[in-house]
Amino acid sequence: MLTIMQALKKIKHIDRKIEKTRERIQKWCSYIDPLEAPPQYDTNKLLQSVGDLLAEKARLRHALHMTNALHKVEYKKVKVTIDELLITRTITIPVMIETFKLQRRKEKPYGLKSDTEQNVVMQYDPSGRDRAIDSLENDLMEIDTLLDEVNITTDISQYLKA
């Protein structure tokens, strides 16, 4: 069994290994004196190693994408895919919160120059806006909690290609 969390950790580890190998390739790809001992590393083998690591990373990423697209979880009594939850978490709710926050403007029109006090007419309910933002922020917390649970318990092994 390989969970989402384990796969994400493996991908981070692979990224670190790729970076170390790239540094070795850069350091050992050439040397000045042919009488000196040859480089410690065979850069052709290092290049092959990077290719192998990238292939493993792609295999894990593919399994994660398949799991996110096909695995359904229950959120607010509705079955949704992990991908739908991620999009809701990272795009939909943040944009809605920022949109509601736009209603905080209390400016007078720029072209209006007057010494008399102007009344600002608000075309929204500030307390309703605040309730909507609070509700969306609570939804974010619920989704985060659900995604944490899903990351720990969901097996991606069925989507790993050999």
C-alpha positions in Angstrom: 0.0 0.0 0.0 1.3 3.5 -1.0 -0.7 6.4 0.3 -0.9 9.9 -1.2 1.2 11.3 1.6 3.9 8.6 1.1 4.0 9.3 -2.6 4.3 13.0 -2.1 7.2 12.4 0.3 8.9 10.1 -2.2 8.6 12.8 -4.9 10.3 15.3 -2.6 13.0 12.8 -1.9 13.5 12.1 -5.6 13.7 15.9 -6.3 16.5 16.2 -3.7 18.3 13.2 -5.3 18.0 14.7 -8.8 19.4 18.0 -7.5 22.4 16.3 -5.9 23.0 14.3 -9.0 22.8 17.4 -11.2 25.4 19.1 -8.9 27.7 16.1 -9.3 27.3 16.2 -13.1 28.2 19.9 -13.2 31.2 19.3 -10.9 32.6 16.2 -12.6 31.7 16.7 -16.3 35.2 17.8 -17.1 38.6 18.1 -15.5 41.8 19.9 -16.4 44.8 17.7 -16.0 44.7 14.3 -17.8 47.5 13.1 -15.5 45.3 13.5 -12.5 43.0 10.8 -11.3 39.8 10.7 -13.4 36.7 12.2 -11.8 35.0 10.3 -9.0 31.8 9.9 -10.9 31.0 8.7 -14.4 28.8 11.5 -15.7 27.1 9.1 -18.2 25.9 7.0 -15.3 24.8 10.1 -13.5 22.8 11.2 -16.5 21.2 7.8 -16.7 20.4 8.1 -13.0 18.6 11.4 -13.5 16.6 9.8 -16.3 15.6 6.9 -14.1 14.7 9.2 -11.2 12.6 11.4 -13.5 10.8 8.3 -14.8 10.0 7.2 -11.2 8.8 10.7 -10.4 6.5 10.7 -13.5 5.2 7.2 -12.5 4.3 8.5 -9.0 2.8 11.7 -10.3 0.7 9.8 -12.8 -0.7 7.6 -10.0 -1.4 10.7 -7.9 -3.3 12.4 -10.8 -5.3 9.2 -11.5 -6.2 8.9 -7.8 -7.2 12.5 -7.6 -9.3 12.3 -10.7 -11.1 9.0 -9.9 -11.2 8.6 -6.2 -14.4 9.9 -4.6 -14.9 11.2 -1.1 -17.9 12.5 0.7 -18.0 16.2 1.4 -21.2 17.8 2.7 -23.1 14.6 1.9 -22.1 14.7 -1.7 -19.6 12.4 -3.5 -16.8 14.4 -5.1 -13.4 13.6 -6.5 -10.2 14.6 -4.7 -9.5 16.8 -7.7 -12.8 18.7 -7.3 -11.9 19.3 -3.7 -8.5 20.5 -4.6 -9.9 22.9 -7.1 -12.5 24.1 -4.7 -9.8 24.6 -2.0 -7.2 26.4 -4.2 -9.3 28.3 -6.7 -13.0 28.6 -6.2 -13.2 29.5 -2.5 -10.3 31.9 -2.4 -11.7 33.8 -5.5 -15.1 34.0 -3.8 -13.6 35.3 -0.6 -11.6 38.0 -2.5 -14.7 38.9 -4.4 -16.8 39.4 -1.2 -14.0 41.5 0.2 -14.3 43.9 -2.8 -17.5 45.1 -1.2 -15.6 46.9 1.5 -15.1 50.0 -0.7 -16.6 53.2 0.5 -15.3 55.7 -2.0 -17.0 58.6 -3.6 -16.8 58.9 -7.4 -13.5 60.2 -8.6 -14.9 62.9 -10.8 -17.1 64.4 -8.1 -15.6 67.5 -6.5 -17.7 69.0 -3.9 -17.3 70.8 -0.6 -20.5 69.3 0.7 -20.6 65.9 2.4 -21.6 63.1 0.2 -23.6 60.0 1.4 -22.2 56.7 0.3 -24.9 54.3 -0.7 -24.0 50.7 -0.1 -25.7 48.2 -2.3 -24.9 45.2 -0.1 -25.4 44.0 3.4 -22.1 44.2 5.3 -23.2 41.6 7.9 -24.3 39.2 5.1 -20.9 39.7 3.4 -19.1 38.9 6.7 -21.3 35.8 7.2 -20.6 34.6 3.7 -16.8 35.1 4.2 -16.9 33.2 7.5 -18.8 30.4 5.9 -16.3 30.1 3.1 -13.4 30.2 5.5 -15.1 27.4 7.5 -15.5 25.4 4.3 -11.7 25.8 3.7 -11.0 24.4 7.1 -13.3 21.4 6.5 -11.7 20.7 3.2 -8.2 20.9 4.7 -9.2 18.4 7.4 -10.8 16.1 4.8 -7.8 16.3 2.5 -5.4 15.6 5.4 -7.4 12.4 6.2 -7.5 11.4 2.5 -3.8 11.9 2.1 -3.1 9.6 5.0 -5.6 6.8 4.1 -6.0 6.7 0.3 -4.0 4.0 -1.5 -2.6 4.9 -4.9 -1.0 1.5 -5.6 -3.7 0.5 -8.1 -2.7 3.3 -10.4 1.0 2.7 -10.3 2.3 1.3 -13.6 5.1 -1.3 -13.3 
